[in-house]
């Protein structure tokens, strides 16, 4: 609880929510949010506005009365139900709304402008995680697959090490293995025959997969990873499907992968997309006794 309160104090102070006027204007955060909502369309019924913002009817009425007195909004009766009021911004109100938006954009640019690209992605990813865990889940169509950019290969190594240590207790030898795979890929790969993808949600990396050559006719799927916060969005399936499409275009006839029995979530993806378990044997790896597995399918 203390950490949550500390974050709230830090963030509200950072963006000036507790100041008398938001963004050096005469408007409070609630009033600015109301202007923003009104700026999204031509007109809205007051009851719908209250429902969207979760405001007390009397409080909303007082704000709208002030806005009306200042010439920012106009009221009328609903064309479909005369008992309902409709509210819309005047031209003066739209000027104020536009000014608030510009001030907000400038504040955001100032806040994140001093961060490097990697730290900006970390920040956006943390914001996305907070929204998801506290009630907003990103829809699957916001998942973007792209080639690795500078800094992404280091992210692949770091996140594999951290996530597998936390979820399975694997030691540093696993992270070392991932680092070797990534280094081999980075040192020289034929883009016609090998590729990698980073999955993004809201500009932050949430997953990855690599497709490399095993031999002339067989591709190997490697380093499939999905961040815990992004699971359930179909990220893993999207990554594997992209890998399969690339392997077919590259001329491979078969694709295989090497994994362990502990990775049951990945197993479900492999089975759904037509992979079968070909081999399994007991092995000591990454500080644990496990079952080593080889899965494959024809393309």
MARFILO-525274 format. One line per 8 residues: number of its first residue (from 0); for each residue x, y, z of C-alpha. Coordinates in nm, 3 decimals, padded with zeros to 5 digits. Example, Ala and Ser with C-alpha at 12.3 -4.5 7.8 and 13.67 -1.06 7.14 Angstrom:
// residues 2
0) 01.230:-00.450:00.780; 01.367:-00.106:00.714
//
This chain:
// residues 299
0) 00.000:00.000:00.000; 00.278:00.243:00.086; 00.439:00.189:-00.256; 00.111:00.265:-00.433; 00.061:00.582:-00.229; 00.421:00.686:-00.293; 00.373:00.640:-00.668; 00.048:00.840:-00.660
8) 00.217:01.126:-00.474; 00.510:01.123:-00.715; 00.301:01.113:-01.033; 00.036:01.367:-00.934; 00.313:01.604:-00.830; 00.503:01.541:-01.153; 00.213:01.635:-01.381; 00.081:01.912:-01.158
16) -00.261:01.762:-01.081; -00.269:01.920:-00.735; -00.187:02.269:-00.856; -00.466:02.525:-00.859; -00.482:02.516:-01.239; -00.384:02.226:-01.463; -00.106:02.301:-01.716; -00.093:02.665:-01.600
24) -00.458:02.723:-01.697; -00.764:02.816:-01.486; -00.903:02.462:-01.521; -00.884:02.167:-01.283; -00.805:01.814:-01.400; -01.177:01.725:-01.395; -01.269:02.035:-01.596; -00.994:01.966:-01.849
32) -01.112:01.606:-01.886; -01.467:01.730:-01.941; -01.351:01.970:-02.214; -01.158:01.684:-02.375; -01.466:01.460:-02.381; -01.678:01.737:-02.532; -01.408:01.798:-02.791; -01.438:01.440:-02.924
40) -01.770:01.502:-03.097; -02.031:01.755:-03.196; -02.275:01.713:-02.908; -02.347:01.473:-02.624; -02.631:01.421:-02.383; -02.549:01.532:-02.029; -02.652:01.195:-01.886; -02.406:01.017:-02.117
48) -02.133:01.262:-02.024; -02.192:01.197:-01.655; -02.179:00.822:-01.713; -01.851:00.841:-01.908; -01.676:01.051:-01.645; -01.835:00.896:-01.337; -01.923:01.237:-01.195; -02.187:01.333:-00.943
56) -02.483:01.497:-01.120; -02.472:01.810:-00.905; -02.094:01.852:-00.948; -02.121:01.812:-01.325; -02.408:02.063:-01.337; -02.199:02.325:-01.153; -01.905:02.281:-01.392; -02.131:02.308:-01.697
64) -02.295:02.619:-01.553; -01.953:02.781:-01.519; -01.855:02.678:-01.871; -02.182:02.818:-02.005; -02.127:03.147:-01.825; -01.777:03.167:-01.974; -01.915:03.101:-02.323; -01.741:02.765:-02.362
72) -02.050:02.544:-02.404; -02.410:02.572:-02.518; -02.707:02.367:-02.404; -03.011:02.249:-02.596; -03.285:01.988:-02.574; -03.241:01.644:-02.725; -03.420:01.602:-03.058; -03.535:01.253:-02.954
80) -03.626:01.322:-02.589; -03.706:01.677:-02.478; -03.646:01.579:-02.114; -03.275:01.532:-02.188; -03.019:01.810:-02.221; -02.754:01.810:-02.493; -02.424:01.991:-02.445; -02.162:02.096:-02.701
88) -01.857:02.318:-02.721; -01.881:02.664:-02.870; -01.603:02.795:-03.094; -01.449:02.956:-02.786; -01.470:02.622:-02.607; -01.291:02.447:-02.893; -01.012:02.704:-02.876; -00.966:02.630:-02.506
96) -00.978:02.254:-02.567; -00.714:02.282:-02.843; -00.492:02.494:-02.619; -00.516:02.234:-02.339; -00.425:01.958:-02.581; -00.121:02.149:-02.706; -00.009:02.220:-02.349; -00.053:01.854:-02.256
104) 00.146:01.738:-02.559; 00.424:01.981:-02.474; 00.434:01.857:-02.114; 00.457:01.494:-02.228; 00.732:01.580:-02.476; 00.926:01.755:-02.199; 00.880:01.463:-01.957; 00.992:01.186:-02.190
112) 01.219:01.388:-02.419; 01.512:01.353:-02.180; 01.482:00.972:-02.192; 01.659:00.758:-02.448; 01.467:00.535:-02.690; 01.508:00.223:-02.474; 01.391:00.401:-02.159; 01.095:00.550:-02.348
120) 00.990:00.197:-02.446; 01.030:00.083:-02.087; 00.812:00.371:-01.969; 00.539:00.303:-02.227; 00.548:-00.067:-02.146; 00.507:00.003:-01.773; 00.213:00.235:-01.846; 00.053:-00.033:-02.063
128) 00.098:-00.290:-01.785; -00.066:-00.063:-01.526; -00.364:00.001:-01.756; -00.403:-00.368:-01.831; -00.376:-00.491:-01.473; -00.611:-00.225:-01.335; -00.886:-00.268:-01.591; -00.785:-00.197:-01.951
136) -00.667:-00.496:-02.155; -00.505:-00.413:-02.487; -00.695:-00.568:-02.779; -00.509:-00.821:-02.993; -00.520:-00.600:-03.302; -00.286:-00.356:-03.127; -00.009:-00.619:-03.133; 00.250:-00.519:-03.395
144) 00.522:-00.752:-03.527; 00.840:-00.589:-03.658; 01.207:-00.673:-03.718; 01.449:-00.609:-03.430; 01.571:-00.250:-03.392; 01.894:-00.137:-03.221; 01.875:-00.240:-02.856; 01.615:-00.513:-02.909
152) 01.862:-00.802:-02.914; 01.987:-00.700:-02.571; 01.624:-00.688:-02.455; 01.573:-01.044:-02.583; 01.863:-01.173:-02.373; 01.770:-00.977:-02.061; 01.400:-01.069:-02.065; 01.469:-01.439:-02.126
160) 01.705:-01.444:-01.829; 01.471:-01.254:-01.597; 01.142:-01.427:-01.690; 01.275:-01.784:-01.693; 01.455:-01.730:-01.363; 01.137:-01.597:-01.203; 00.895:-01.853:-01.348; 01.108:-02.170:-01.355
168) 01.410:-02.093:-01.140; 01.654:-02.141:-01.429; 02.005:-02.021:-01.355; 02.242:-01.792:-01.545; 02.349:-02.068:-01.786; 02.016:-02.025:-01.966; 02.074:-01.654:-02.016; 02.423:-01.740:-02.144
176) 02.269:-01.980:-02.398; 02.025:-01.714:-02.519; 02.312:-01.467:-02.550; 02.505:-01.711:-02.773; 02.203:-01.768:-02.998; 02.143:-01.394:-03.031; 02.515:-01.324:-03.089; 02.533:-01.586:-03.365
184) 02.228:-01.432:-03.532; 02.366:-01.078:-03.503; 02.714:-01.176:-03.624; 02.586:-01.280:-03.963; 02.262:-01.426:-04.094; 02.120:-01.460:-04.443; 01.802:-01.247:-04.438; 01.658:-01.466:-04.715
192) 01.680:-01.771:-04.489; 01.676:-01.638:-04.131; 01.472:-01.371:-03.953; 01.356:-01.245:-03.614; 01.051:-01.056:-03.493; 00.970:-00.835:-03.197; 00.605:-00.809:-03.087; 00.497:-00.467:-02.962
200) 00.194:-00.336:-02.777; 00.165:00.043:-02.740; 00.522:00.085:-02.860; 00.674:-00.146:-02.597; 00.827:-00.490:-02.673; 00.623:-00.777:-02.533; 00.756:-01.082:-02.719; 00.998:-01.225:-02.972
208) 01.081:-01.525:-03.189; 01.367:-01.625:-03.422; 01.364:-01.845:-03.732; 01.708:-01.981:-03.823; 01.839:-02.254:-04.051; 01.894:-02.600:-03.906; 01.999:-02.745:-04.243; 01.914:-02.688:-04.609
216) 01.557:-02.819:-04.575; 01.479:-02.764:-04.204; 01.422:-02.439:-04.018; 01.446:-02.403:-03.642; 01.215:-02.189:-03.430; 01.408:-02.035:-03.141; 01.366:-01.798:-02.847; 00.987:-01.771:-02.841
224) 00.901:-01.540:-02.553; 00.590:-01.350:-02.440; 00.593:-01.107:-02.150; 00.360:-01.220:-01.868; 00.160:-00.896:-01.894; 00.086:-00.965:-02.264; -00.024:-01.327:-02.234; -00.379:-01.389:-02.345
232) -00.354:-01.138:-02.632; -00.253:-01.400:-02.889; 00.105:-01.271:-02.908; 00.268:-01.615:-02.898; 00.045:-01.754:-03.172; 00.105:-01.448:-03.393; 00.482:-01.488:-03.354; 00.484:-01.861:-03.435
240) 00.251:-01.812:-03.734; 00.483:-01.542:-03.870; 00.776:-01.778:-03.827; 00.593:-02.051:-04.020; 00.505:-01.814:-04.305; 00.865:-01.701:-04.335; 00.999:-02.058:-04.331; 00.766:-02.155:-04.616
248) 00.866:-01.852:-04.824; 01.232:-01.925:-04.757; 01.194:-02.271:-04.910; 01.222:-02.491:-04.602; 01.020:-02.812:-04.606; 01.015:-02.870:-04.230; 01.049:-02.671:-03.908; 01.159:-02.797:-03.567
256) 01.216:-02.658:-03.219; 01.394:-02.764:-02.904; 01.238:-02.702:-02.563; 01.170:-02.849:-02.219; 00.866:-03.002:-02.053; 00.826:-02.704:-01.817; 00.716:-02.463:-02.092; 00.355:-02.584:-02.103
264) 00.207:-02.255:-02.229; 00.427:-02.272:-02.538; 00.333:-02.639:-02.586; -00.030:-02.538:-02.635; 00.068:-02.298:-02.913; 00.283:-02.560:-03.085; 00.010:-02.823:-03.071; -00.256:-02.582:-03.201
272) -00.034:-02.492:-03.497; 00.036:-02.850:-03.598; 00.364:-02.936:-03.424; 00.408:-03.288:-03.285; 00.642:-03.413:-03.015; 00.915:-03.620:-03.184; 01.169:-03.684:-02.911; 01.203:-03.654:-02.538
280) 01.476:-03.748:-02.292; 01.575:-03.668:-01.936; 01.837:-03.395:-01.907; 02.010:-03.176:-01.652; 01.993:-02.815:-01.766; 01.997:-02.466:-01.616; 02.027:-02.605:-01.264; 01.733:-02.849:-01.286
288) 01.642:-03.203:-01.384; 01.397:-03.175:-01.673; 01.276:-03.349:-01.986; 01.429:-03.221:-02.310; 01.190:-03.221:-02.608; 01.207:-03.184:-02.984; 00.891:-03.080:-03.171; 00.844:-03.045:-03.547
296) 00.600:-03.016:-03.835; 00.610:-03.019:-04.213; 00.548:-02.696:-04.398
//
